[in-house]
Amino acid sequence: MSEKSMKIIGIDPGTLFTGYCILEAFNNNPKIVDFGIIKLRSNISHFDRLKIIADRIQELIKINKPQDLAIEAPFYGKNAQSMLKLGRTQGAIIAMAQINNLNIYEYSPTEVKLSVTGYGNASKQQVSKTVCKLLGLTLKKKTKYDATDAIAIALCHYYKTNKIIDNTSGKIYNSWADFVRNNPHLVV
């Protein structure tokens, strides 16, 4: 890869659906390499699900060789048991990143939504539409929001670690929020 390139694995952790995205950027031009979900059956133990997630994350890292892991932080849950399981899921993913010497970054759901849509309380539908518009993606009807959330997490990390260059005008912005403020017509 060139000096002006980076590869990020974005993860939206979940106990039944874990969204993932591989985002690669050359010269401030982010593109999706791969995205989807790790679907887990509810009839297997939580520990078996953790192994499946860890194995799949390990495979994605080995194939794509990202430098950074961007992962969504758990915010709150309906009950303590759900939060414990979600924390374990996040821990398994972070352990795989540590084993593979990735830089690890954690973002809150509000931070991700704000960086991608310009609105911290955006709905999953708004996040999905904005991500698709920004990256020129056309999704299948059955694409789960966990996958587009993972794309948003990777984009959030990309925006927070890079300056934004408007390819049309050539203007440089210091943050995605700055870009959105100056280009509200481009936001869904």
C-alpha positions as CSV (number, residue, x, y, z in Angstrom):
1,M,0.0,0.0,0.0
2,S,1.1,3.6,-0.6
3,E,1.9,6.1,2.0
4,K,-1.5,7.7,1.6
5,S,-3.5,4.6,2.1
6,M,-5.2,2.9,5.1
7,K,-7.3,-0.2,5.7
8,I,-9.9,-0.4,8.5
9,I,-12.1,-3.2,9.8
10,G,-15.3,-1.7,11.2
11,I,-17.3,-3.9,13.6
12,D,-20.8,-3.5,15.0
13,P,-20.8,-6.2,17.7
14,G,-23.8,-8.3,18.4
15,T,-24.7,-11.6,20.0
16,L,-26.8,-12.8,17.1
17,F,-25.7,-10.5,14.3
18,T,-22.2,-9.0,14.2
19,G,-21.8,-6.5,11.3
20,Y,-18.4,-6.1,9.7
21,C,-16.8,-3.9,7.0
22,I,-13.4,-3.6,5.4
23,L,-12.8,-0.1,4.3
24,E,-9.8,0.9,2.2
25,A,-8.8,4.4,1.4
26,F,-6.2,5.6,-1.2
27,N,-5.5,9.3,-1.4
28,N,-8.6,10.3,0.6
29,N,-10.9,8.1,-1.5
30,P,-12.6,5.5,0.8
31,K,-14.0,2.3,-0.8
32,I,-15.7,-0.7,0.6
33,V,-13.7,-3.9,0.1
34,D,-16.1,-6.2,1.9
35,F,-19.0,-6.0,4.3
36,G,-21.7,-8.2,5.7
37,I,-22.8,-9.9,8.9
38,I,-21.7,-12.8,11.0
39,K,-25.1,-14.5,11.6
40,L,-25.2,-16.7,14.7
41,R,-27.8,-19.3,15.6
42,S,-29.7,-18.6,18.8
43,N,-29.8,-22.3,19.7
44,I,-26.0,-22.6,20.3
45,S,-24.3,-21.5,23.5
46,H,-23.0,-18.0,23.9
47,F,-19.4,-19.4,24.2
48,D,-19.7,-21.2,20.9
49,R,-21.0,-18.0,19.3
50,L,-17.9,-16.2,20.7
51,K,-15.7,-18.8,19.0
52,I,-17.5,-18.4,15.7
53,I,-17.2,-14.6,15.9
54,A,-13.5,-14.7,16.9
55,D,-12.7,-17.2,14.1
56,R,-14.5,-15.1,11.4
57,I,-12.8,-11.9,12.6
58,Q,-9.4,-13.7,12.5
59,E,-10.2,-14.8,8.9
60,L,-11.2,-11.3,7.9
61,I,-8.0,-9.8,9.4
62,K,-5.8,-12.5,7.7
63,I,-7.3,-12.0,4.3
64,N,-7.6,-8.1,4.3
65,K,-4.7,-7.1,6.6
66,P,-6.2,-3.9,8.1
67,Q,-4.1,-1.7,10.3
68,D,-7.0,-0.4,12.4
69,L,-10.0,-1.9,14.2
70,A,-12.9,0.5,14.7
71,I,-15.6,-1.0,17.0
72,E,-18.8,0.4,18.4
73,A,-18.8,0.7,22.2
74,P,-21.8,-0.8,24.1
75,F,-24.0,2.0,25.3
76,Y,-26.7,0.4,27.5
77,G,-28.9,-2.6,27.5
78,K,-32.3,-3.8,28.5
79,N,-30.7,-6.0,31.2
80,A,-27.4,-6.9,32.8
81,Q,-27.2,-10.3,31.1
82,S,-27.5,-8.8,27.7
83,M,-24.8,-6.2,28.4
84,L,-22.5,-9.0,29.8
85,K,-22.9,-11.0,26.6
86,L,-22.4,-8.0,24.4
87,G,-19.3,-7.0,26.4
88,R,-17.9,-10.6,25.9
89,T,-18.6,-10.3,22.2
90,Q,-16.7,-7.0,22.0
91,G,-13.9,-8.5,24.1
92,A,-13.5,-11.5,21.7
93,I,-13.3,-9.1,18.8
94,I,-10.8,-6.8,20.5
95,A,-8.7,-9.9,21.5
96,M,-8.4,-10.9,17.8
97,A,-7.3,-7.4,16.9
98,Q,-4.7,-7.4,19.7
99,I,-3.4,-10.8,18.6
100,N,-3.0,-9.4,15.1
101,N,-1.4,-6.1,16.3
102,L,-4.1,-3.8,15.0
103,N,-4.6,-0.3,16.4
104,I,-8.0,-0.4,18.3
105,Y,-10.5,2.5,18.4
106,E,-13.8,2.5,20.1
107,Y,-16.7,4.9,19.2
108,S,-20.0,5.5,20.8
109,P,-23.2,5.0,18.7
110,T,-23.9,8.8,19.0
111,E,-20.3,9.6,17.8
112,V,-20.7,7.3,14.8
113,K,-24.1,8.7,13.8
114,L,-22.9,12.3,14.2
115,S,-19.7,11.7,12.2
116,V,-21.6,10.0,9.3
117,T,-24.9,11.8,9.2
118,G,-24.2,15.0,11.1
119,Y,-27.0,14.1,13.6
120,G,-26.2,12.1,16.7
121,N,-29.7,10.7,17.1
122,A,-30.1,9.5,13.5
123,S,-32.1,6.3,12.9
124,K,-30.6,3.2,11.5
125,Q,-32.4,3.9,8.3
126,Q,-30.9,7.3,8.0
127,V,-27.4,5.9,8.7
128,S,-27.9,3.3,6.1
129,K,-29.1,5.7,3.4
130,T,-26.3,8.2,4.2
131,V,-23.6,5.5,4.0
132,C,-25.0,4.3,0.7
133,K,-25.1,7.8,-0.8
134,L,-21.6,8.6,0.4
135,L,-20.0,5.4,-1.0
136,G,-22.3,4.9,-4.0
137,L,-23.6,1.6,-2.6
138,T,-26.7,-0.2,-3.7
139,L,-27.9,-2.7,-1.1
140,K,-30.0,-5.7,-1.4
141,K,-33.4,-5.4,0.4
142,K,-32.4,-8.0,2.9
143,T,-29.2,-6.3,4.0
144,K,-29.3,-5.9,7.7
145,Y,-28.6,-2.6,9.4
146,D,-25.8,-4.3,11.4
147,A,-23.8,-4.4,8.1
148,T,-24.4,-0.7,7.3
149,D,-23.7,0.2,10.9
150,A,-20.3,-1.5,10.6
151,I,-19.7,0.6,7.4
152,A,-20.6,3.7,9.4
153,I,-18.2,2.7,12.2
154,A,-15.4,2.3,9.7
155,L,-16.2,5.6,8.1
156,C,-16.4,7.4,11.5
157,H,-12.9,6.2,12.2
158,Y,-11.7,7.2,8.7
159,Y,-13.2,10.7,9.1
160,K,-11.8,11.1,12.6
161,T,-8.2,10.2,11.5
162,N,-8.1,12.0,8.1
163,K,-8.9,15.4,6.6
164,I,-11.9,15.4,4.2
165,I,-11.2,16.5,0.7
166,D,-14.2,17.5,-1.5
167,N,-13.4,15.9,-4.8
168,T,-15.5,18.4,-6.7
169,S,-14.2,21.7,-5.3
170,G,-10.8,20.4,-3.8
171,K,-11.7,22.2,-0.5
172,I,-10.1,20.5,2.5
173,Y,-12.2,20.1,5.7
174,N,-10.8,19.3,9.1
175,S,-13.6,17.0,10.1
176,W,-16.7,15.3,8.7
177,A,-18.9,17.6,10.9
178,D,-17.2,20.6,9.2
179,F,-17.9,19.1,5.8
180,V,-21.6,18.5,6.7
181,R,-22.0,22.0,8.1
182,N,-20.7,23.4,4.8
183,N,-22.6,21.0,2.5
184,P,-26.0,20.3,4.1
185,H,-27.5,19.6,0.6
186,L,-25.4,16.4,0.5
187,V,-26.7,14.9,3.7
188,V,-29.8,12.6,3.6
